[in-house]
């Protein structure tokens, strides 16, 4: 990837001075969102700049990568809690799905910049390879978020909208919900608090 910088940073001295050097300085401090912002502003003034287009794609990829790594520090959204129960944290799941969407949007913008660059420079092997990186990451995130979303959306259909303990409505989007198989193999849903107090009795 480092070699690609040398090949692809085709910029005028003005673009280099006002945008590229400033963006690179921010990137050296791992401040990729600011670097991306500087380059995006540069493209407003110089929309055909190959160097700025490449950097927009690269910094967009790095921002998405950082956001993606942060997801691993989120609390687990699904975990077994004993007594045959599986707890799903609704609020955290909703938050994680929103984060996935932010990352996919950032990658899509990076991909747009790469596509523009490929129109100008269709034979560049480095650009084509980088487009492959972005595609792969976006597809992986799409699959992961789709799998979580499908599980999340099916929950009310499979387990109903009411807690087996207090018989009140369950808000799957905001509450911690426990799923458990009943004696006759039906899927039950419980508020976490109700499940824990039943387990204690």
N, C-alpha and C positions, 0 to 999 in steps of 0.2 A: 504493500500500500504506500510505503514511504517513497518508492521510486515513482509512483504515479504522480506524486506532487510535482516532481521536477518536469515530467512530461506534460502535465496538464495545466500548470499555472501560467497560461498565456494571458498576460495582462499588460495594459499600457502602464507607463511609469506613474501616471496619475492614479489609476486604479490600485496599483501596488502601494503607493504611498498613503493614500487616504483610507483604503479599506483592507487590503490583504495583510499589510504589516500589523495593523491594529488588531485584526481578527486573529492572526497567528499568535500575537502576544497573549490575548485572552485565552486562546486554546492551550498555550503552554502552561497556564495556571489551571487547566481543566475547566475553564469557565465557558463551556461550549454554547449555552444559551445566548450569552452576550456576543460570542464570536459569530453565531448564526444571525443574530440581529444586525450586526455591522455589515455582514456580507449581503443580507437581504436588502438593507438600505442602499448598498452599493449597486445592486441589480436594478433598483428603481431608477437610478441615474444612468446605468450602463447595462441595459437589458441583454445585450448580445455578448457580454464578456464571458469567454470560455472559462477563464480562471475563476471568476466569481461563481459561475454556475456549478463548477466542480466543487468549490468550497461549500456552497450552500448544501449540496447533496452530502458531502462528507460530514459537515458539522451537524446537519439534520440527523444523519445516521448515529453520530456520537451522542447527541441529545437523547435519541430514542433508546440507545444502548444503556445510557446512564439510568433513564427512567425504568427500563426493563430490569436492571440489576437491583434497583430500589424495591421492586416488587418482592424480592426474596426476603426482605426484612419485614414485610407485612406479617401480622399474626396469621397462623393457619386458619383458613376459612372453613375447613372441614376436618373434624377430628373425632375419633372414637372416645367415648367418655365412660365406658363400663356399662354393665347391665344391658348389653346389647344395643346401647344407644349410639347414634352418630349425630354430633352437633354441627349445625351449619350456622355461621355468623352472617345473618342477612345484611346488616349494615356494611360490614367489611366486604362482603361479596359484591354489593352494589358499587362500593368505592373502587374495588379492584377492577370491575368491568369498565367503569368510567376511565380508569387509568389505562387499561388496555386500549380503549378507543383513542385516548390522547396519543399513545405511542404509535398506533396504526396511522393516525392522521399525520403525525410528524414524519413517519416513514414515507407516506404517500407524497408529501411535499418534496421530500428528498428525491423520490423517484421521478417526480415531474421535472426537477432540475436536471437529473441524469438523462431523461428522455429528450429534453431540449438540447443538451450537449451532444447526444448521439445524432440528432438531426444535423448539427453543425459539423460533427466529427465522427461520421458513421463507422470509420475503420479502426477506431481506437480500441485496442484489446483491453487496456486498463479500464476504460469507461464501461465496456460491456461486462467485464468481470465484476466491477463494483455494483453494477445494476443487478447482477446475479446475487450478490451478498444481500442487497436490500430486499429483493424479491423473496429470498429464502427466509429472512427474519420476519417479514410481514406475514408470509403464509403460516409460519410456525405460531405467531401470536394470534392470527385469525382462528386457527384450529383450536388453540388452547382456550381462547375466550369463548368460542362457539360451544365448546364442550361444557364449560362452566355455566354458560347462559342456558343451555339446553337442560342441564340438571336443575338449575334454579327455576326455570319456567315450568318444568314438569311437576315440581314438588306439590303445588296445590292440587293438581289433577290426581296425583297418586295418593296423597295423604289427606286431602280435604283441607278446608279453611279453618277448622276449629281445633282447639287444644283438647286432647283427651282428658286432661286433668281438670281444668276450670271451665271447659266448654265455651270459652270466649274466642273471638276471632284471632287468628294469627296473622301478623303482618310479616310476610316472608322477606320483604325489602329492608325492614328496620330492626327486627328482633333476632335473638339467638333461638334457634328452633332445634329440637331433638327429634330424630326419626328413629322408630323402633318397629320391629315386626311383632304383631300380636300373636297370640297362641295359634290363631287360625291363619297365620301368614299374611294378614293384611298389614299395610304400612300405616303406622300411627304417627301423628305429629303432636308434639308437646312444646309448650313454652319451656325454656331451660329451667326456670325456677320451679315450675310445677313438677317437672320430671325429677329434679333433685329432691324436692320434698317427698315425693312418692317413694323414691329410692331409699330415703332415710327411714321411712315408716316400716 
